[in-house]
């Protein structure tokens, strides 16, 4: 882990050079929020990105960097994969039913060098992890969880963004690009390949919390007809 100053009251923790699984930044952020909640450190905000965590104290109060380091050290020293000896998941996954009839399903399969059935199979057989949140409220950048079948992850790793973005992507669109998957929580521009659509509402400003997804959450996509049937 590298530490970079972020003003007088902030610190950027950079895990980009660490030999850690994809959930490191999200897990560290959760641990720091927990430490702030029980009074071990005083923080005003913790923001997780793909490989970094921004930690901020209240303006003018200074940051207890020693306390932050202690929380991170304790977490990484005791971290184990989220599975028991039998390999089953300890953390339950959020299930998102999808109708795989997206406008780019066929072209995305061609670009990935596989059939549409193979593309859908890979998408539904992987368990995805929210690496970080961004772009729009409720929009999670999902990556295959650590230890996933490389033959399935390879389907998406070689699939770039579309050459031309759409000015309007419908809410609920399920998409992939550059090794990531995502669900557009509301109408917005977008340049990812649209595989299908879900009726699952991922952002509700009246709910608490408003976002269904958060950094570190696990997601499974399933065919909608299998859920209905």
Buried (B, 14 or more C-beta within 10 A) or exposed (E): BEBEEBEEBBBBBBBEEBEBBBBBBBBBBBBBBBBBEEEBBBBBEBBBBBBBBBBBBEEEEEBBBEBBBBBBEEBBEEBEEBBEEEEEBEEEBBEBBBBBEBBBBEBBBEBBEBEBEBBBBBBBEBBBBBBBBBBBBBBBBBBBBBEBEEEBBBBBEEBEBBEEEBEEBBBBBBBBBEBBBBBBBBEBEBBBBBBBBBEBBBBBEEEEEEBBBBBBBBBBBBBBEEEEE
